[in-house]
Amino acid sequence: MLFTTSAMALLPAAVSAQQAAPAPDPQGEIVVTGIRASLRNAINVKKQANAVVDVITSEDIGKFPDRNVAESLSHIPGVSIDRRFGEGEKVAIHGTDPALNRMLLDGHAVASADWGGNDNDPTSRTFNYSLLAPELVERLEVYKSPEPRIDEGSIGGTVIVRTRRPLETPANSVFASGGYSWNDRAEKGNIRASGLYSWKNQDETFGILAAVTYDKQNLTRAGVEFFGFENAGSRFFNTAADGSFTLKNPNATVTGGTLADLYNAKSPFGINYAYFTQQRKRISYSGTMQFKPTDSLTLTLTGLRIDGNYNNSSQSMYVIPGAWSGDVLQSATVNDGVVTAASFGAASANSQSSQLDLLVRKTKLTTNNLNLEAEWKSDSGASFTATGGWSRAVGGRNPEYLLDVRTDLPYSYSFTPNSAEVNYDGDLTDPANYRRSNSAQAQTIDGQPIIYNGTQLVAARAGGIDFSRTIDRDYYAGYDAVIPVAFGPFTEVRIGGKYTKHRNRLNAAGFNNYDLSGGYTLASLGVDTITTPNGAFDGTGGTGNATQYINLPAQAVIDILANSVNIAVDKPTASYIVDEEVAANYVQFNFEQGGFRGNIGGRLVYTKNSSAFTAQVAQGDGALPVLVPGRVNNDYLKFLPSFNIAYDTGSNVILRGSVAKVIARPRYEQLGGSIGRNDITLDASGGNPNLKPYQSTNYELSAEWYPKAGMLFSLELFRREVKDYIYNGITQQTFFNELLQQNQVYNVSQPINGGKATVNGVLVSGQAEIWGGFGIQANYSFADSSTDEGLNLPYLSKHTVNIIPYFESGPFQARLSYNYRSAYFRAIGRLNSVDMVAPYNQLDFSASYAITPNITLTANAQNLLDETYIQYAGTRATPTAFYKNGRTYAGSVSVRF
């Protein structure tokens, strides 16, 4: 079950939860345990806290509320997640981008790398929560208002993950579980298992805890993607010098408007039927060793290793109506300024109708974390803690195989805000209808001739093999001291400092693959072919015969590329190194007098960045480009004051307030100066090493009412005043196109510091024990933002609702979790489109039954509504994606003693 409160600082002691049925104590008084006991403990934390904190605790060893840590966090007021790939991976707090919210493991950052296919990941400073086994977690602390002692770097909030320690765990504690999960869209099941053992000696001076988890998932996602929208005039018409225009195909017909309406309408740049499969396999190992040589000194060594395999394949069958088929337009329908339907004849010479990209990724993720802590405590309450640690993560595409083929078939499309239909005049499952994509020509790499067998290579590009490896590394050392004082209202002084040295590196290389055969079809290659499964696109909104097209087994793609001419490629323009050093010191004064308590202080932070990269500089027409190495150094000093106060009115009402200055640093990829190019779509994206950090002044006000035990109602107001807000700007730049072997103009997306942004919000939450074992938790948040660019902040939903009824009686407990979030801005997409995500509903269910005090059966169901993930460009009239991820059902048995 889920235990969460909107607390306003965390008690030093851990929140504990017990799993047991209500039972009488020796005096006959009813003792509340289980879910209700945990909620009451969380309420007590809230009542005595100072800073705005939400707490989630596990019920028992190995028993966390959800199978995914991010899913549990999403039930907290003001926290939301994006489910683009079905399960939650990153969290947004108070409507801020997940990259602006830090995750600290036992108080320290963890290096992060991802699998290379999630466009929201790119080398952000957050963490992929799907990698973190919930069995390892004792509790989560979500700080929405900062204290000087907590590492800086978050605009929305900071998530601190607390793991179990052996000296705080009963000796010889054992936990083991095994289970099975099934995804109805993948139509595959997988095994999940975990185990934990904790031991300490009789004197409780030495202890060891070890845990391991194994999790495997098969994901299948089908959907329709739109590659942005463009003006139809330049694609379907010839325009004379005097501004007059005529259709490239004079026989084409227009419905729903005039030729002028079509000329001025928006048309989809591309429509893609995408079929994605992935196997996620994660093994986590964690260990903690504690030693107390004296009563006042504790040494703690913790280690974590996560091995993840995220191998996946993606098939994309797409049309580019204007660029590829504009001259063979047969008919077009214009509806409110959008070309919502069109038909096209067979491709003309030197063009194509559509393209099939067959992509296979091999991805292995590794995260290592090691931390040593020495804590000294005196009987007077003074303490001194020294910490040092290292963290390293490796991920990315290693490698990615890409083979593309084309068709020349006539086709038609139509779409609505919720659906799309593409039909081809021909059989997409016939391998004879697919030909090699490119024609033979003299080949270069970054403008330099490719020498093969003593002469410049003349061949056709057949595909490529890409190695894009991210290495994220972090060293840190610090200290924290607590000094009791008796000076007016002040009771405690905290001082500390921390030094961090971080490197984020992207190494890009690969092979270009060329064909010397003079041309081929998939049929002539003689390889085994498959097709997209029947029903793969059911429920997505995608229809037409484009839902079933040819596929190749992963090994066939690899073999075809291996049998072509493979030329090794260094990719200096796609590689970068970002080095960052941070030195921080803080002082924090805790106070308490009368009904008031809180803290005041500040954190002084010095940051130094260095970005190394290589740029491609285009020369004049007919000249080869030049590669220019570059390095940019920047540094800044920021003082970050904060103030938290709570007032107990003495009538079960507590009023709280907070104000703080905070910063959030840009993503590492944003600081990298490299630019990656797509030579087919003429899109490019890159970094900006001159970026400044986000800066924000954060305000919090809240009122809490505790009418009786187990009941809480709260109202929270928050405001974020952000400056140096970072958004992606689109510019046009000239680069050398290796497919066309000439200079081309690209639409380049790069981050820039904008003006100001504000976020205002209201959170209302409550929880109560109702009757007969029934209880409920519910919260609603309203948030609104504005920026100088007129856009909402990414991932901010105006309305978010959580309703979580639960039931607990004896050995049985059950929970139903409903989450709703309204539409939100996600990112600037292709062709400068404002990509929005439509309102999303999520319904999950979990139940457990304790057969004995030591054995428990658990069942979970996720995404019971089988919600469709819908994305659109600005308005629902111009959709950009429809996805289905399917429902997941899981069952497990666990043993504790």
Secondary structure, 3 states (H helix, E strand, C coil): CCCEEEECCCCCCCCCCCCCCCEECCCCCEECCHHHHHHHHHHHHHHCCCCCEEEEECCECCECCCCCHHHHHCCCCCEEECCCCCCCCCEEECCCCHHHCEEEECCEECCCCCCCCCCCCCCCCCCCHHHCCHHHEEEEEEECCCCCCCCCCCCCCEEEEEECCHHHCCCCEEEEEEEEEEECCCCEEEEEEEEEEEEECCCCCEEEEEEEEEEEEEEEEEEEEECCEEECHHHHEEECCCCCEEECCCCCEEECCCHHHHHHCEEECCEEEEEEEEEEEEEEEEEEEEEEEECCEEEEEEEEEEEEECCEEEEEEEECHHHHHHHHEEEEEEECCEEEEEEECCCCCCCCCEEEEEEEECCEEEEEEEEEEEEEECCCCCEEEEEEEEEEEEEEEEEEEEEEEEECCCEEEEEECCEEEEEECCCCCCHHHCEECCCCEECEECCEECEECCEECEEEEEEEEEEEEEEEEEEEEEEEEEEEEEECCEEEEEEEEEEEEEEEEEEEEEEEEEECCCCCEHHHHCCCCEECCCCCCCCCCEECHHHCCEECCHHHHHHHHHCCEEEEEECHHHCEEEEEEEEEEEEEEEEEECCEEEEEEEEEEEEEEEEEEEEEECCCCCCCCEEEEEEEEEEEEEEEEEEEEEEECCCCEEEEEEEEEEEECCCHHHHCCCEEEECCCCEEEECCCCCCCEEEEEEEEEEEECCCCCCEEEEEEEEEEEECCEEEEEEEEEEEECCCCEEEEEEEEEEEECCEEEEEEEEEEEEEEEECCEEEEEEEEEEEEEECCCCCCCCCCCEEEEEEEEEEECCEEEEEEEEEECCEEEEECHHHCEEEECCEEEEEEEEEEECCCCEEEEEEEECCCCCEEEEEECCCCCEEEEEECCCEEEEEEEEEC
